[in-house]
Amino acid sequence: MGTRDQIQDNVGIERLFKTYYQSLCFFSNQYVRNSHLAEDIVQSVFAKLAQNPPELDGESHARNLLFRMVRNASINELRRLDIHADALNQIPEPEEDQNSDFFVQAARAEVYRQILDAVDQLPSACAQVFRLAYLKQMDNDQVAKSLSISINTVKVQKNRAKKKLRILLKNLYPLCCVLFHF
């Protein structure tokens, strides 16, 4: 086990935030179904982590801890607000043993993070259109109006983005198509 200083020096809370923030928000949103609430939950988890850094054995341990903390904070927030009672009843209680549903959702969040990293590598016009069309789920007309471009330009940029992402994501592309309906 490392020391409390290792999370700040070796793993780096700021780097963890930059690396995992988006995927943790995506992960939390799967529970709370509210993107703003999910962002608040993830920020709260990082604030707790900064106030009381735990002992960690490297980045893998840190990543697992972050996903577990976000999952628990999301469930606690649902209980606190007493909303989405049906959704809450469908969420299994955390177990000490491996929870396959948790790991599937964490894997989806990791794929989402890798997609975001690949989108950041696209030319800015492609990336902007891709984010609006696929991540914000806007239709072509909405994207065109939002960016003040033609619908044809939206279609061209979406196709360019898909072709470049196919190359950047290689083995993940078929899974991305299923998860995000490319």
FIZATOR-101900 format. One line per 2 residues: number of its first residue (from 1); their letters; for each residue x, y, z of N, C-alpha, C. Coordinates in nm, 3 decimals, always signed. Layout:
NUM = a = X:Y:Z:X:Y:Z:X:Y:Z | ...;
***
This chain:
1 = mg = +0.084:-0.119:+0.000:+0.000:+0.000:+0.000:+0.088:+0.124:+0.000 | +0.043:+0.225:-0.067:+0.117:+0.350:-0.071:+0.079:+0.439:+0.045;
3 = tr = +0.131:+0.558:+0.043:+0.097:+0.655:+0.147:-0.007:+0.751:+0.094 | -0.063:+0.831:+0.182:-0.162:+0.931:+0.140:-0.104:+1.030:+0.041;
5 = dq = +0.024:+1.058:+0.048:+0.086:+1.152:-0.044:+0.092:+1.096:-0.186 | +0.093:+0.965:-0.200:+0.108:+0.906:-0.332:-0.008:+0.940:-0.425;
7 = iq = -0.129:+0.954:-0.374:-0.239:+0.987:-0.463:-0.218:+1.125:-0.525 | -0.157:+1.214:-0.449:-0.134:+1.348:-0.502:-0.008:+1.352:-0.588;
9 = dn = +0.097:+1.281:-0.548:+0.224:+1.288:-0.620:+0.230:+1.190:-0.736 | +0.198:+1.061:-0.711:+0.216:+0.959:-0.814:+0.099:+0.951:-0.911;
11 = vg = -0.020:+0.953:-0.860:-0.137:+0.938:-0.946:-0.189:+1.075:-0.985 | -0.195:+1.165:-0.892:-0.236:+1.302:-0.919:-0.387:+1.319:-0.931;
13 = ie = -0.447:+1.380:-0.831:-0.592:+1.403:-0.835:-0.632:+1.483:-0.959 | -0.553:+1.584:-0.992:-0.586:+1.665:-1.110:-0.582:+1.582:-1.238;
15 = rl = -0.482:+1.497:-1.251:-0.472:+1.413:-1.369:-0.585:+1.311:-1.372 | -0.620:+1.255:-1.255:-0.734:+1.164:-1.249:-0.862:+1.235:-1.291;
17 = fk = -0.877:+1.359:-1.246:-0.995:+1.438:-1.283:-1.000:+1.456:-1.434 | -0.889:+1.499:-1.493:-0.885:+1.522:-1.638:-0.907:+1.393:-1.716;
19 = ty = -0.854:+1.284:-1.665:-0.864:+1.156:-1.735:-1.002:+1.093:-1.724 | -1.063:+1.098:-1.606:-1.184:+1.020:-1.581:-1.312:+1.101:-1.563;
21 = yq = -1.304:+1.231:-1.558:-1.423:+1.313:-1.530:-1.539:+1.281:-1.625 | -1.514:+1.286:-1.754:-1.623:+1.263:-1.851:-1.682:+1.122:-1.838;
23 = sl = -1.596:+1.021:-1.828:-1.648:+0.885:-1.820:-1.720:+0.862:-1.687 | -1.676:+0.925:-1.580:-1.746:+0.913:-1.452:-1.882:+0.982:-1.457;
25 = cf = -1.890:+1.095:-1.527:-2.019:+1.163:-1.544:-2.115:+1.074:-1.623 | -2.065:+1.014:-1.730:-2.144:+0.922:-1.810:-2.192:+0.805:-1.724;
27 = fs = -2.101:+0.751:-1.644:-2.131:+0.639:-1.556:-2.238:+0.677:-1.454 | -2.222:+0.791:-1.389:-2.319:+0.836:-1.290:-2.455:+0.862:-1.354;
29 = nq = -2.453:+0.918:-1.474:-2.577:+0.950:-1.544:-2.657:+0.824:-1.574 | -2.593:+0.709:-1.585:-2.665:+0.584:-1.605:-2.753:+0.551:-1.484;
31 = yv = -2.716:+0.601:-1.369:-2.796:+0.579:-1.248:-2.899:+0.691:-1.228 | -2.853:+0.815:-1.230:-2.940:+0.927:-1.191:-3.020:+0.985:-1.306;
33 = rn = -2.983:+0.955:-1.429:-3.056:+1.000:-1.548:-3.073:+1.152:-1.553 | -2.971:+1.223:-1.506:-2.972:+1.369:-1.508:-2.826:+1.413:-1.519;
35 = sh = -2.790:+1.469:-1.633:-2.648:+1.498:-1.657:-2.592:+1.603:-1.560 | -2.673:+1.701:-1.524:-2.624:+1.804:-1.430:-2.602:+1.744:-1.291;
37 = la = -2.695:+1.661:-1.248:-2.680:+1.594:-1.119:-2.559:+1.501:-1.122 | -2.538:+1.431:-1.233:-2.424:+1.341:-1.246:-2.293:+1.419:-1.233;
39 = ed = -2.286:+1.536:-1.296:-2.166:+1.619:-1.286:-2.143:+1.663:-1.141 | -2.250:+1.701:-1.073:-2.237:+1.741:-0.932:-2.185:+1.625:-0.847;
41 = iv = -2.236:+1.507:-0.874:-2.194:+1.389:-0.797:-2.045:+1.362:-0.819 | -2.001:+1.366:-0.943:-1.860:+1.339:-0.973:-1.771:+1.447:-0.910;
43 = qs = -1.811:+1.571:-0.918:-1.733:+1.678:-0.856:-1.726:+1.659:-0.706 | -1.835:+1.616:-0.647:-1.839:+1.590:-0.503:-1.742:+1.477:-0.465;
45 = vf = -1.738:+1.374:-0.546:-1.647:+1.262:-0.520:-1.502:+1.309:-0.524 | -1.468:+1.391:-0.624:-1.330:+1.442:-0.632:-1.299:+1.536:-0.515;
47 = ak = -1.398:+1.612:-0.471:-1.376:+1.700:-0.356:-1.347:+1.616:-0.231 | -1.423:+1.508:-0.210:-1.399:+1.419:-0.096:-1.261:+1.355:-0.106;
49 = la = -1.225:+1.315:-0.227:-1.096:+1.253:-0.248:-0.982:+1.350:-0.217 | -0.999:+1.476:-0.254:-0.896:+1.577:-0.228:-0.885:+1.608:-0.079;
51 = qn = -0.999:+1.606:-0.008:-0.999:+1.637:+0.135:-0.939:+1.525:+0.218 | -0.964:+1.402:+0.175:-0.918:+1.287:+0.254:-0.861:+1.182:+0.159;
53 = pp = -0.740:+1.204:+0.107:-0.683:+1.110:+0.010:-0.658:+0.973:+0.072 | -0.710:+0.869:+0.007:-0.689:+0.733:+0.059:-0.553:+0.679:+0.017;
55 = el = -0.516:+0.568:+0.077:-0.394:+0.499:+0.036:-0.427:+0.417:-0.088 | -0.345:+0.429:-0.192:-0.371:+0.360:-0.318:-0.247:+0.288:-0.368;
57 = dg = -0.272:+0.183:-0.446:-0.163:+0.107:-0.508:-0.161:+0.134:-0.658 | -0.156:+0.258:-0.698:-0.144:+0.291:-0.839:-0.273:+0.334:-0.904;
59 = es = -0.265:+0.360:-1.034:-0.378:+0.416:-1.108:-0.494:+0.319:-1.122 | -0.466:+0.192:-1.138:-0.574:+0.093:-1.151:-0.660:+0.093:-1.025;
61 = ha = -0.596:+0.097:-0.911:-0.668:+0.102:-0.784:-0.746:+0.233:-0.774 | -0.685:+0.342:-0.816:-0.752:+0.473:-0.813:-0.876:+0.473:-0.903;
63 = rn = -0.863:+0.419:-1.025:-0.976:+0.412:-1.118:-1.090:+0.330:-1.058 | -1.058:+0.214:-1.003:-1.162:+0.129:-0.943:-1.230:+0.200:-0.827;
65 = ll = -1.149:+0.268:-0.745:-1.204:+0.342:-0.632:-1.298:+0.453:-0.681 | -1.256:+0.527:-0.784:-1.339:+0.635:-0.837:-1.473:+0.583:-0.887;
67 = fr = -1.472:+0.475:-0.964:-1.599:+0.421:-1.014:-1.688:+0.372:-0.900 | -1.628:+0.309:-0.801:-1.706:+0.260:-0.687:-1.763:+0.379:-0.609;
69 = mv = -1.681:+0.484:-0.586:-1.729:+0.601:-0.512:-1.842:+0.672:-0.588 | -1.828:+0.685:-0.718:-1.931:+0.751:-0.798:-2.059:+0.667:-0.798;
71 = rn = -2.046:+0.537:-0.809:-2.164:+0.449:-0.805:-2.237:+0.465:-0.672 | -2.163:+0.457:-0.563:-2.225:+0.470:-0.431:-2.286:+0.608:-0.410;
73 = as = -2.215:+0.712:-0.454:-2.268:+0.849:-0.439:-2.394:+0.868:-0.524 | -2.399:+0.807:-0.641:-2.517:+0.816:-0.726:-2.637:+0.749:-0.660;
75 = in = -2.615:+0.631:-0.607:-2.722:+0.559:-0.539:-2.767:+0.636:-0.415 | -2.672:+0.689:-0.339:-2.708:+0.768:-0.221:-2.787:+0.892:-0.258;
77 = el = -2.751:+0.956:-0.368:-2.824:+1.075:-0.412:-2.967:+1.040:-0.452 | -2.984:+0.927:-0.519:-3.120:+0.883:-0.554:-3.202:+0.858:-0.427;
79 = rr = -3.140:+0.797:-0.329:-3.210:+0.773:-0.203:-3.243:+0.905:-0.133 | -3.146:+0.998:-0.133:-3.166:+1.125:-0.065:-3.280:+1.203:-0.128;
81 = ld = -3.284:+1.205:-0.256:-3.387:+1.281:-0.324:-3.520:+1.206:-0.333 | -3.514:+1.076:-0.306:-3.632:+0.992:-0.314:-3.703:+1.007:-0.448;
83 = ih = -3.621:+1.014:-0.553:-3.676:+1.020:-0.688:-3.638:+0.894:-0.763 | -3.706:+0.873:-0.870:-3.682:+0.756:-0.954:-3.685:+0.629:-0.869;
85 = ad = -3.789:+0.615:-0.789:-3.798:+0.501:-0.697:-3.793:+0.369:-0.774 | -3.855:+0.362:-0.889:-3.850:+0.238:-0.966:-3.708:+0.207:-1.010;
87 = al = -3.636:+0.309:-1.056:-3.497:+0.288:-1.099:-3.411:+0.245:-0.981 | -3.434:+0.305:-0.865:-3.357:+0.271:-0.746:-3.379:+0.125:-0.706;
89 = nq = -3.502:+0.079:-0.715:-3.531:-0.060:-0.680:-3.465:-0.159:-0.775 | -3.437:-0.116:-0.897:-3.372:-0.203:-0.995:-3.221:-0.208:-0.976;
91 = ip = -3.164:-0.115:-0.902:-3.020:-0.113:-0.882:-2.984:-0.207:-0.768 | -2.900:-0.306:-0.796:-2.863:-0.398:-0.689:-2.775:-0.330:-0.585;
93 = ep = -2.785:-0.378:-0.464:-2.701:-0.326:-0.356:-2.556:-0.362:-0.384 | -2.464:-0.274:-0.345:-2.322:-0.307:-0.364:-2.286:-0.433:-0.285;
95 = ee = -2.208:-0.518:-0.348:-2.166:-0.642:-0.284:-2.014:-0.640:-0.271 | -1.965:-0.713:-0.177:-1.821:-0.724:-0.162:-1.763:-0.802:-0.279;
97 = dq = -1.839:-0.903:-0.327:-1.793:-0.982:-0.440:-1.808:-0.901:-0.568 | -1.759:-0.958:-0.675:-1.765:-0.891:-0.804:-1.910:-0.871:-0.845;
99 = ns = -1.945:-0.749:-0.880:-2.079:-0.717:-0.928:-2.069:-0.698:-1.078 | -2.117:-0.796:-1.154:-2.098:-0.792:-1.299:-2.165:-0.671:-1.363;
101 = df = -2.282:-0.631:-1.313:-2.350:-0.514:-1.368:-2.263:-0.390:-1.350 | -2.203:-0.376:-1.235:-2.114:-0.263:-1.208:-1.999:-0.262:-1.307;
103 = fv = -1.939:-0.376:-1.329:-1.823:-0.383:-1.418:-1.862:-0.358:-1.563 | -1.979:-0.402:-1.604:-2.027:-0.375:-1.740:-2.045:-0.225:-1.758;
105 = qa = -2.107:-0.160:-1.660:-2.128:-0.016:-1.669:-1.996:+0.060:-1.663 | -1.904:+0.014:-1.580:-1.773:+0.078:-1.574:-1.699:+0.061:-1.706;
107 = ar = -1.713:-0.055:-1.768:-1.650:-0.078:-1.899:-1.711:+0.014:-2.004 | -1.842:+0.031:-2.002:-1.907:+0.123:-2.096:-1.855:+0.265:-2.076;
109 = ae = -1.837:+0.305:-1.952:-1.786:+0.439:-1.923:-1.643:+0.454:-1.974 | -1.564:+0.348:-1.963:-1.426:+0.352:-2.014:-1.425:+0.363:-2.166;
111 = vy = -1.515:+0.290:-2.233:-1.525:+0.301:-2.378:-1.564:+0.444:-2.416 | -1.656:+0.500:-2.341:-1.699:+0.638:-2.365:-1.581:+0.734:-2.352;
113 = rq = -1.496:+0.712:-2.252:-1.378:+0.797:-2.233:-1.284:+0.784:-2.352 | -1.266:+0.662:-2.399:-1.178:+0.642:-2.514:-1.235:+0.708:-2.639;
115 = il = -1.366:+0.706:-2.653:-1.430:+0.775:-2.765:-1.404:+0.925:-2.755 | -1.422:+0.981:-2.637:-1.398:+1.124:-2.618:-1.254:+1.160:-2.650;
117 = da = -1.160:+1.075:-2.609:-1.019:+1.100:-2.640:-0.997:+1.099:-2.791 | -1.062:+1.006:-2.861:-1.048:+0.999:-3.007:-1.114:+1.119:-3.074;
119 = vd = -1.229:+1.161:-3.023:-1.298:+1.278:-3.079:-1.210:+1.402:-3.065 | -1.137:+1.412:-2.956:-1.046:+1.525:-2.936:-0.936:+1.529:-3.042;
121 = ql = -0.908:+1.417:-3.106:-0.804:+1.411:-3.209:-0.858:+1.447:-3.348 | -0.989:+1.460:-3.363:-1.049:+1.495:-3.492:-1.024:+1.642:-3.523;
123 = ps = -1.029:+1.678:-3.652:-1.027:+1.821:-3.686:-1.145:+1.890:-3.616 | -1.129:+2.015:-3.581:-1.228:+2.083:-3.496:-1.369:+2.081:-3.553;
125 = ac = -1.385:+2.101:-3.685:-1.519:+2.101:-3.744:-1.584:+1.963:-3.732 | -1.508:+1.859:-3.760:-1.560:+1.722:-3.746:-1.597:+1.693:-3.601;
127 = aq = -1.509:+1.730:-3.510:-1.532:+1.703:-3.368:-1.657:+1.776:-3.319 | -1.672:+1.900:-3.361:-1.786:+1.980:-3.316:-1.917:+1.918:-3.366;
129 = vf = -1.922:+1.881:-3.492:-2.042:+1.819:-3.548:-2.068:+1.684:-3.480 | -1.963:+1.605:-3.461:-1.978:+1.474:-3.398:-2.036:+1.487:-3.257;
131 = rl = -1.981:+1.579:-3.179:-2.029:+1.596:-3.041:-2.177:+1.630:-3.038 | -2.218:+1.722:-3.123:-2.359:+1.762:-3.124:-2.448:+1.649:-3.175;
133 = ay = -2.406:+1.583:-3.283:-2.491:+1.481:-3.345:-2.500:+1.353:-3.263 | -2.388:+1.306:-3.211:-2.388:+1.176:-3.146:-2.386:+1.183:-2.993;
135 = lk = -2.315:+1.276:-2.936:-2.307:+1.282:-2.791:-2.422:+1.363:-2.732 | -2.465:+1.468:-2.802:-2.580:+1.548:-2.756:-2.709:+1.502:-2.825;
137 = qm = -2.697:+1.408:-2.918:-2.808:+1.345:-2.988:-2.899:+1.445:-3.059 | -2.838:+1.542:-3.127:-2.914:+1.636:-3.208:-2.928:+1.578:-3.349;
139 = dn = -3.040:+1.610:-3.415:-3.054:+1.566:-3.554:-2.978:+1.663:-3.645 | -2.967:+1.627:-3.773:-2.887:+1.706:-3.868:-2.935:+1.851:-3.876;
141 = dq = -3.065:+1.871:-3.876:-3.120:+2.006:-3.884:-3.081:+2.089:-3.762 | -3.090:+2.030:-3.644:-3.052:+2.101:-3.521:-2.904:+2.136:-3.521;
143 = va = -2.820:+2.043:-3.565:-2.676:+2.068:-3.571:-2.647:+2.182:-3.668 | -2.711:+2.176:-3.786:-2.690:+2.280:-3.888:-2.729:+2.417:-3.834;
145 = ks = -2.843:+2.426:-3.769:-2.888:+2.554:-3.712:-2.795:+2.600:-3.601 | -2.754:+2.508:-3.516:-2.669:+2.543:-3.403:-2.533:+2.598:-3.449;
147 = ls = -2.480:+2.543:-3.558:-2.348:+2.583:-3.606:-2.354:+2.680:-3.724 | -2.475:+2.712:-3.768:-2.496:+2.801:-3.884:-2.425:+2.747:-4.008;
149 = is = -2.447:+2.619:-4.034:-2.393:+2.554:-4.154:-2.505:+2.480:-4.224 | -2.481:+2.434:-4.345:-2.585:+2.363:-4.419:-2.599:+2.219:-4.368;
151 = in = -2.713:+2.160:-4.395:-2.737:+2.021:-4.356:-2.639:+1.930:-4.429 | -2.610:+1.964:-4.555:-2.514:+1.884:-4.632:-2.376:+1.886:-4.567;
153 = tv = -2.334:+2.003:-4.516:-2.205:+2.012:-4.447:-2.205:+1.925:-4.322 | -2.317:+1.923:-4.252:-2.330:+1.837:-4.133:-2.309:+1.691:-4.173;
155 = kv = -2.376:+1.649:-4.280:-2.365:+1.510:-4.325:-2.221:+1.476:-4.365 | -2.157:+1.567:-4.436:-2.018:+1.545:-4.478:-1.927:+1.535:-4.356;
157 = qk = -1.942:+1.626:-4.261:-1.857:+1.625:-4.141:-1.881:+1.499:-4.056 | -2.006:+1.455:-4.047:-2.037:+1.332:-3.973:-1.968:+1.213:-4.038;
159 = nr = -1.974:+1.205:-4.171:-1.909:+1.094:-4.241:-1.758:+1.099:-4.225 | -1.700:+1.218:-4.233:-1.555:+1.231:-4.212:-1.518:+1.188:-4.071;
161 = ak = -1.597:+1.231:-3.974:-1.570:+1.194:-3.834:-1.577:+1.043:-3.817 | -1.680:+0.980:-3.873:-1.694:+0.834:-3.861:-1.577:+0.761:-3.924;
163 = kk = -1.533:+0.807:-4.042:-1.419:+0.743:-4.108:-1.292:+0.756:-4.025 | -1.267:+0.874:-3.971:-1.146:+0.896:-3.891:-1.155:+0.819:-3.758;
165 = lr = -1.273:+0.815:-3.698:-1.289:+0.741:-3.573:-1.274:+0.591:-3.595 | -1.318:+0.543:-3.711:-1.301:+0.403:-3.744:-1.153:+0.366:-3.739;
167 = il = -1.069:+0.456:-3.786:-0.924:+0.433:-3.784:-0.868:+0.450:-3.643 | -0.908:+0.558:-3.576:-0.855:+0.586:-3.442:-0.896:+0.482:-3.339;
169 = lk = -1.019:+0.431:-3.350:-1.070:+0.339:-3.249:-1.053:+0.192:-3.287 | -1.014:+0.165:-3.409:-0.989:+0.032:-3.462:-1.076:-0.077:-3.400;
171 = nl = -1.027:-0.144:-3.298:-1.097:-0.258:-3.239:-1.223:-0.219:-3.163 | -1.232:-0.094:-3.120:-1.350:-0.051:-3.045:-1.464:-0.005:-3.135;
173 = yp = -1.438:+0.020:-3.263:-1.540:+0.082:-3.348:-1.670:+0.003:-3.353 | -1.669:-0.131:-3.370:-1.798:-0.204:-3.372:-1.877:-0.185:-3.241;
175 = lc = -1.808:-0.186:-3.129:-1.874:-0.165:-3.000:-1.930:-0.023:-2.991 | -1.855:+0.074:-3.042:-1.900:+0.214:-3.042:-2.028:+0.228:-3.124;
177 = cv = -2.035:+0.160:-3.237:-2.154:+0.164:-3.322:-2.276:+0.115:-3.247 | -2.260:+0.010:-3.168:-2.371:-0.044:-3.091:-2.411:+0.049:-2.978;
179 = lf = -2.313:+0.102:-2.904:-2.342:+0.187:-2.789:-2.397:+0.323:-2.827 | -2.347:+0.380:-2.939:-2.381:+0.517:-2.971:-2.451:+0.533:-3.105;
181 = hf = -2.490:+0.423:-3.168:-2.570:+0.425:-3.291:-2.510:+0.512:-3.399 | -2.380:+0.492:-3.429:-2.314:+0.568:-3.536:-2.379:+0.532:-3.667;
***
